[in-house]
Amino acid sequence: MDISQDLLRYGKRDNSKAAGTAKIKIRENVMAAIGAEAASVFDAFAGEGEMYRAVWHQAKAYVGCDRDAWYPDDPRMAFAKADNRRVLRAVDLRDYNIFDLDSHGSPWEQLYLIAARRPVEAGETLGLVLTEGLGLKMNMGGLGKAMAKLAKVKTHLPGMGAARNDLIERALLEVCRMMRVKITKRWQATLNKGSRVTYIGLVLTGDEAQ
């Protein structure tokens, strides 16, 4: 479900406000699908805690991760001053059923690690939130290594910007194959056509045929 236009109207076409509204609404939808009473969130780009205060504080369990800093009066449990890629390689990802990858650029390296390391049982449900911000790089014909690997394309190709939506779908399809899941619910918003940032919320369900 593409919620871009409704959110732009709500935000009166202030892209900053609309982006914040989109991010909150998508997370609310994912939380509702999983159930706050069952939700265990790993927030890989936790930052100052805007999404925690808006949505994730309602979850049964929450762990953040931030590479640059942490805040002494912050009530959140977190891996402080930690590289989320190293954390995702080290911890038991079965402890979490919602993964928030609100990267300023590409979330695909972190998502590849989750896809490789988080087993999903048949019928099990996970939530996934992505901020995909490689649009400008794709316009220049470039692509991050992790997304290229997932989409099964080269890291540099002409016309990559025009194929952005297809590349996102190819990468998500490979994630689903690796995790043996199906996308059962989806929310998406692309609000700033210049910066080409897309916000995606997914509900993934373990394939009963596995």
NUPA-607915 format. One record per residue (C-alpha): chain; residue number from 0; x, y, z. Coordinates in steps of 0.1 Angstrom, whole numbers, m for minus. Example, Ala and Ser with C-alpha at 12.3 -4.5 7.8 and 13.67 -1.06 7.14 Angstrom:
# NUPA-607915
{cadena->A	num->0	X->123	Y->m45	Z->78}
{cadena->A	num->1	X->137	Y->m11	Z->71}
END
This chain:
# NUPA-607915
{cadena->A	num->0	X->0	Y->0	Z->0}
{cadena->A	num->1	X->16	Y->33	Z->m11}
{cadena->A	num->2	X->7	Y->60	Z->14}
{cadena->A	num->3	X->27	Y->88	Z->m1}
{cadena->A	num->4	X->0	Y->111	Z->m13}
{cadena->A	num->5	X->m21	Y->109	Z->18}
{cadena->A	num->6	X->10	Y->117	Z->39}
{cadena->A	num->7	X->19	Y->146	Z->17}
{cadena->A	num->8	X->m16	Y->161	Z->21}
{cadena->A	num->9	X->m13	Y->155	Z->59}
{cadena->A	num->10	X->20	Y->173	Z->59}
{cadena->A	num->11	X->9	Y->201	Z->36}
{cadena->A	num->12	X->37	Y->192	Z->13}
{cadena->A	num->13	X->64	Y->200	Z->39}
{cadena->A	num->14	X->86	Y->170	Z->30}
{cadena->A	num->15	X->104	Y->170	Z->64}
{cadena->A	num->16	X->71	Y->169	Z->83}
{cadena->A	num->17	X->56	Y->144	Z->59}
{cadena->A	num->18	X->86	Y->122	Z->61}
{cadena->A	num->19	X->84	Y->121	Z->99}
{cadena->A	num->20	X->47	Y->113	Z->96}
{cadena->A	num->21	X->53	Y->85	Z->71}
{cadena->A	num->22	X->80	Y->69	Z->93}
{cadena->A	num->23	X->57	Y->70	Z->123}
{cadena->A	num->24	X->26	Y->57	Z->105}
{cadena->A	num->25	X->45	Y->28	Z->89}
{cadena->A	num->26	X->59	Y->18	Z->123}
{cadena->A	num->27	X->25	Y->20	Z->139}
{cadena->A	num->28	X->12	Y->m3	Z->111}
{cadena->A	num->29	X->40	Y->m28	Z->116}
{cadena->A	num->30	X->36	Y->m27	Z->154}
{cadena->A	num->31	X->m2	Y->m33	Z->151}
{cadena->A	num->32	X->4	Y->m63	Z->128}
{cadena->A	num->33	X->29	Y->m79	Z->152}
{cadena->A	num->34	X->11	Y->m68	Z->184}
{cadena->A	num->35	X->27	Y->m45	Z->210}
{cadena->A	num->36	X->24	Y->m72	Z->236}
{cadena->A	num->37	X->45	Y->m96	Z->215}
{cadena->A	num->38	X->69	Y->m71	Z->198}
{cadena->A	num->39	X->106	Y->m73	Z->204}
{cadena->A	num->40	X->124	Y->m45	Z->185}
{cadena->A	num->41	X->160	Y->m42	Z->173}
{cadena->A	num->42	X->165	Y->m6	Z->162}
{cadena->A	num->43	X->197	Y->m7	Z->142}
{cadena->A	num->44	X->200	Y->31	Z->137}
{cadena->A	num->45	X->184	Y->43	Z->170}
{cadena->A	num->46	X->198	Y->78	Z->170}
{cadena->A	num->47	X->182	Y->102	Z->195}
{cadena->A	num->48	X->151	Y->81	Z->199}
{cadena->A	num->49	X->125	Y->98	Z->178}
{cadena->A	num->50	X->109	Y->66	Z->167}
{cadena->A	num->51	X->112	Y->51	Z->202}
{cadena->A	num->52	X->93	Y->80	Z->217}
{cadena->A	num->53	X->67	Y->79	Z->189}
{cadena->A	num->54	X->61	Y->42	Z->186}
{cadena->A	num->55	X->86	Y->16	Z->199}
{cadena->A	num->56	X->82	Y->25	Z->236}
{cadena->A	num->57	X->50	Y->6	Z->234}
{cadena->A	num->58	X->68	Y->m27	Z->225}
{cadena->A	num->59	X->72	Y->m55	Z->250}
{cadena->A	num->60	X->110	Y->m53	Z->245}
{cadena->A	num->61	X->133	Y->m28	Z->227}
{cadena->A	num->62	X->170	Y->m27	Z->221}
{cadena->A	num->63	X->187	Y->2	Z->202}
{cadena->A	num->64	X->221	Y->5	Z->186}
{cadena->A	num->65	X->240	Y->37	Z->178}
{cadena->A	num->66	X->275	Y->41	Z->164}
{cadena->A	num->67	X->282	Y->76	Z->174}
{cadena->A	num->68	X->269	Y->85	Z->208}
{cadena->A	num->69	X->244	Y->77	Z->236}
{cadena->A	num->70	X->226	Y->99	Z->260}
{cadena->A	num->71	X->231	Y->96	Z->298}
{cadena->A	num->72	X->195	Y->101	Z->308}
{cadena->A	num->73	X->181	Y->79	Z->280}
{cadena->A	num->74	X->158	Y->51	Z->293}
{cadena->A	num->75	X->164	Y->28	Z->263}
{cadena->A	num->76	X->184	Y->m4	Z->265}
{cadena->A	num->77	X->210	Y->m2	Z->238}
{cadena->A	num->78	X->243	Y->m12	Z->223}
{cadena->A	num->79	X->260	Y->22	Z->227}
{cadena->A	num->80	X->288	Y->34	Z->204}
{cadena->A	num->81	X->285	Y->1	Z->185}
{cadena->A	num->82	X->287	Y->m8	Z->148}
{cadena->A	num->83	X->253	Y->m24	Z->141}
{cadena->A	num->84	X->268	Y->m48	Z->116}
{cadena->A	num->85	X->291	Y->m62	Z->143}
{cadena->A	num->86	X->262	Y->m65	Z->167}
{cadena->A	num->87	X->240	Y->m82	Z->141}
{cadena->A	num->88	X->267	Y->m108	Z->135}
{cadena->A	num->89	X->271	Y->m114	Z->172}
{cadena->A	num->90	X->237	Y->m115	Z->189}
{cadena->A	num->91	X->210	Y->m141	Z->187}
{cadena->A	num->92	X->186	Y->m125	Z->162}
{cadena->A	num->93	X->158	Y->m149	Z->173}
{cadena->A	num->94	X->153	Y->m126	Z->203}
{cadena->A	num->95	X->138	Y->m100	Z->179}
{cadena->A	num->96	X->107	Y->m100	Z->157}
{cadena->A	num->97	X->108	Y->m64	Z->145}
{cadena->A	num->98	X->139	Y->m49	Z->128}
{cadena->A	num->99	X->141	Y->m12	Z->122}
{cadena->A	num->100	X->167	Y->m1	Z->97}
{cadena->A	num->101	X->163	Y->36	Z->94}
{cadena->A	num->102	X->196	Y->43	Z->77}
{cadena->A	num->103	X->206	Y->77	Z->62}
{cadena->A	num->104	X->218	Y->58	Z->31}
{cadena->A	num->105	X->216	Y->21	Z->25}
{cadena->A	num->106	X->200	Y->m5	Z->49}
{cadena->A	num->107	X->209	Y->m34	Z->27}
{cadena->A	num->108	X->241	Y->m46	Z->44}
{cadena->A	num->109	X->222	Y->m48	Z->77}
{cadena->A	num->110	X->193	Y->m65	Z->60}
{cadena->A	num->111	X->216	Y->m90	Z->43}
{cadena->A	num->112	X->229	Y->m100	Z->78}
{cadena->A	num->113	X->194	Y->m104	Z->92}
{cadena->A	num->114	X->183	Y->m125	Z->62}
{cadena->A	num->115	X->214	Y->m147	Z->66}
{cadena->A	num->116	X->212	Y->m151	Z->104}
{cadena->A	num->117	X->175	Y->m148	Z->115}
{cadena->A	num->118	X->158	Y->m182	Z->110}
{cadena->A	num->119	X->120	Y->m180	Z->105}
{cadena->A	num->120	X->97	Y->m209	Z->114}
{cadena->A	num->121	X->67	Y->m217	Z->92}
{cadena->A	num->122	X->39	Y->m194	Z->101}
{cadena->A	num->123	X->61	Y->m171	Z->122}
{cadena->A	num->124	X->56	Y->m134	Z->117}
{cadena->A	num->125	X->83	Y->m107	Z->116}
{cadena->A	num->126	X->81	Y->m70	Z->111}
{cadena->A	num->127	X->107	Y->m51	Z->90}
{cadena->A	num->128	X->111	Y->m13	Z->85}
{cadena->A	num->129	X->135	Y->1	Z->59}
{cadena->A	num->130	X->146	Y->36	Z->49}
{cadena->A	num->131	X->160	Y->32	Z->14}
{cadena->A	num->132	X->182	Y->62	Z->4}
{cadena->A	num->133	X->203	Y->51	Z->m25}
{cadena->A	num->134	X->183	Y->70	Z->m51}
{cadena->A	num->135	X->209	Y->98	Z->m58}
{cadena->A	num->136	X->237	Y->73	Z->m60}
{cadena->A	num->137	X->216	Y->52	Z->m84}
{cadena->A	num->138	X->211	Y->83	Z->m105}
{cadena->A	num->139	X->249	Y->84	Z->m109}
{cadena->A	num->140	X->250	Y->48	Z->m120}
{cadena->A	num->141	X->262	Y->34	Z->m87}
{cadena->A	num->142	X->248	Y->9	Z->m62}
{cadena->A	num->143	X->260	Y->m4	Z->m28}
{cadena->A	num->144	X->276	Y->m38	Z->m27}
{cadena->A	num->145	X->250	Y->m54	Z->m4}
{cadena->A	num->146	X->221	Y->m43	Z->m25}
{cadena->A	num->147	X->239	Y->m53	Z->m57}
{cadena->A	num->148	X->245	Y->m87	Z->m43}
{cadena->A	num->149	X->208	Y->m91	Z->m32}
{cadena->A	num->150	X->195	Y->m78	Z->m65}
{cadena->A	num->151	X->221	Y->m99	Z->m85}
{cadena->A	num->152	X->234	Y->m70	Z->m106}
{cadena->A	num->153	X->267	Y->m51	Z->m109}
{cadena->A	num->154	X->275	Y->m22	Z->m86}
{cadena->A	num->155	X->278	Y->2	Z->m116}
{cadena->A	num->156	X->253	Y->2	Z->m145}
{cadena->A	num->157	X->240	Y->30	Z->m167}
{cadena->A	num->158	X->203	Y->38	Z->m162}
{cadena->A	num->159	X->203	Y->24	Z->m127}
{cadena->A	num->160	X->182	Y->53	Z->m114}
{cadena->A	num->161	X->154	Y->46	Z->m137}
{cadena->A	num->162	X->154	Y->9	Z->m126}
{cadena->A	num->163	X->154	Y->18	Z->m89}
{cadena->A	num->164	X->120	Y->4	Z->m80}
{cadena->A	num->165	X->128	Y->m28	Z->m99}
{cadena->A	num->166	X->161	Y->m32	Z->m80}
{cadena->A	num->167	X->144	Y->m27	Z->m47}
{cadena->A	num->168	X->119	Y->m54	Z->m56}
{cadena->A	num->169	X->147	Y->m78	Z->m67}
{cadena->A	num->170	X->166	Y->m72	Z->m35}
{cadena->A	num->171	X->135	Y->m78	Z->m14}
{cadena->A	num->172	X->126	Y->m110	Z->m33}
{cadena->A	num->173	X->161	Y->m124	Z->m26}
{cadena->A	num->174	X->157	Y->m115	Z->11}
{cadena->A	num->175	X->124	Y->m134	Z->12}
{cadena->A	num->176	X->141	Y->m164	Z->m5}
{cadena->A	num->177	X->169	Y->m164	Z->20}
{cadena->A	num->178	X->146	Y->m162	Z->50}
{cadena->A	num->179	X->120	Y->m185	Z->34}
{cadena->A	num->180	X->92	Y->m160	Z->40}
{cadena->A	num->181	X->64	Y->m142	Z->21}
{cadena->A	num->182	X->55	Y->m105	Z->23}
{cadena->A	num->183	X->20	Y->m106	Z->37}
{cadena->A	num->184	X->16	Y->m68	Z->44}
{cadena->A	num->185	X->34	Y->m38	Z->30}
{cadena->A	num->186	X->33	Y->0	Z->34}
{cadena->A	num->187	X->54	Y->24	Z->14}
{cadena->A	num->188	X->60	Y->61	Z->9}
{cadena->A	num->189	X->83	Y->80	Z->m14}
{cadena->A	num->190	X->79	Y->117	Z->m5}
{cadena->A	num->191	X->109	Y->136	Z->m19}
{cadena->A	num->192	X->113	Y->129	Z->m56}
{cadena->A	num->193	X->146	Y->148	Z->m55}
{cadena->A	num->194	X->164	Y->129	Z->m28}
{cadena->A	num->195	X->147	Y->97	Z->m38}
{cadena->A	num->196	X->142	Y->83	Z->m3}
{cadena->A	num->197	X->116	Y->55	Z->2}
{cadena->A	num->198	X->102	Y->44	Z->35}
{cadena->A	num->199	X->90	Y->7	Z->36}
{cadena->A	num->200	X->72	Y->m13	Z->62}
{cadena->A	num->201	X->68	Y->m51	Z->57}
{cadena->A	num->202	X->52	Y->m80	Z->75}
{cadena->A	num->203	X->70	Y->m112	Z->67}
{cadena->A	num->204	X->55	Y->m147	Z->74}
{cadena->A	num->205	X->74	Y->m179	Z->74}
{cadena->A	num->206	X->64	Y->m200	Z->43}
{cadena->A	num->207	X->43	Y->m230	Z->53}
{cadena->A	num->208	X->58	Y->m250	Z->24}
{cadena->A	num->209	X->93	Y->m250	Z->39}
END
